[in-house]
Amino acid sequence: MTAPGEHGDPDASLPERDDEAPARDLRAGITAMEVAPPADTRAGAGVVRAEVVRHHRVIEAWLRGEHPRERFGDLADPHAEDFTMITPDGTRLSRTQILAELQAAHGADPGLRITITDVALAAETGSLIIATYREWHAEKGRISTVVLRKDGEAPRWLHLHETALT
């Protein structure tokens, strides 16, 4: 397992957030979501990278209590009606279940910092995009596989499978 900044592939990290101080090594404490130009030139690579980062910025702000409750749609709307998620412990959650948990968790983690690294396009066919990425909350990490559907200008989240990194 490697922490952000240790994976050795500078093209796989994400560019520094515009609104934050520069990111530091995981062991020194995460201070920003990393962001860098995509190395993958396939059409879906930039789309998935931007969406994964955008989505996690909203989640981070929501859980910190910084995103207004009345704008819960910013978090909910990208999830397709039949969205499913497999959590690191193997629990399958529906869109209704995960959104209810997120809505109840507004402001539950005021110091939360999420770092996204290693966004990689696994496959793209028709309107579907499959990608993987690493997500870090402090020193706890997970690797995730997401299935997105291109839907107009904004991709829709169809499925997310998370596996804990230990």
N, C-alpha and C positions, 0 to 999 in steps of 0.2 A: 504494500500500500504506500502511495506517495501523497504527500500533502501538497497543497498549491505551491507552485514555484519549484517543486522538486521533480516534476515529471520530465524535465529535460527537453520538452518540445515547446519553444517559445511561441510557435504559431498556433498551438492548441489552447493557449490561455486567452482570456477575454480582455478588451481594453479597459483601462482605468476609468472609473466612474467620474463623470464631469463634476458631480456635486460632493466629492469626497477627497480626502487626502490620499496620497499614493498608498497602494496596498503594501502590506508587510508580510513577511513569512508567517506561516501558520503558527509556528512555535512562539513567535513574538506577539501574536494576537492579530486577528483579522481586523483591518480597518476599512476595507473597501472591497467592492465587487470588481474583480479584474475583468478587463475587456480589451481585446486586440483585434486587428483586422483579420478576417478569416483567410486561412491559407487555402482552403478548399474553394475552388472556383465554380463548382456545380451550382446551378440556379438555387436549389433549396438550402445550400449551406448558410448563406447570409441570412435567409429568412428564418431558419431554425435558431441560429445563434441569437439574432435580435429578439425573437419571441421568448426564448428560454430566459434570457437576461431580463427582458421587460417583465415577464411574469413573476420572476423571483424578486425583483425590486418591489412590485406591488405586494407580494406576500410578506416580505420583510417589513415594509411600511405598515401593513395591516396588523401584523403581530406585535409591532412596536407601539401601536396605537396612534401612528402618525397619519394614516390614511383615513379620510372621513368616512364614518359609518354609512352616510347616505350615498356613498360612491362604491358600495359593495359590488355593484355590477362590473366595475373594472376588474375585479377578481373573478366573479362568477361567469360573466358572459363569454370568455374565451373557451369555456368547457362545453363541449357538445352535450346535447340532451342525454345521450347514451354513454357519456364519459364513465370510465371505470379506472380504478387505481388499485394496485397491489402494493401494500405497505411493506417495509422491511421485515416485519414478522409474518408475512404471508396472508394478511387479512385483505379480503377483496371489498372495496368500498364503491358504492355508486356515487354519481354526481350529487344526488340529494344528501347522502351521508357526509361526504367530504366537505361540501359547502356549508352544511349545518355545523360541523366541527369548526371550520374556519370562521364562520360568522360569530360563534360563541367565544372564539379565542382572540377577538379584537383587543389589542393592548396587553395580551398575556405575557409577552416577552419583550419588555422595553429595551433591553440591551442587545437584542438579536442582531447578528451580522451574518449574512449569507454570502458565500463566495461560490461562484460558478466557474468551473474550469473544464478543459478537455471536451468541449462541445464538438461532436463529430457526427457528420451525416453518415448513416449506415446504409440507407436505401431511399430512393425516390422513384415513384412510379405513378403516373397519372396525377391525381390530386393528393396522393399520400406521401408523407415524409416520415421516415423513421430515423431517430437520432439517439445518441447517448451523450451523457454529460455527468460530471462529478459535481456534487453539491456539498458544501461544507458549512456546518453551524459550529462555530468555535472549533474544537478538535474532533468533533464527530463528523464523519463523512459518509456519503452514500453515492453509489453509482446508479444512474437512472436511465431507463429506456423510455422514450416518448414516441407516440404515434400521433402525428398532426395531420389535419386535412386542410389543404389550401382552400380557403373560402373567401373569395373576394380579396380584400386587402389584408385581412388579418387571419392567420391560421387558427384553426379550432383544435383544441386538445381532445383527442379521442380516447387515449389510454396512456397510463403512466405506470411503470413498474420500477420500484425502488429496492435496492439491495444494500444493506449496511456494509460499510467498509470497516473492518476491525483490525 
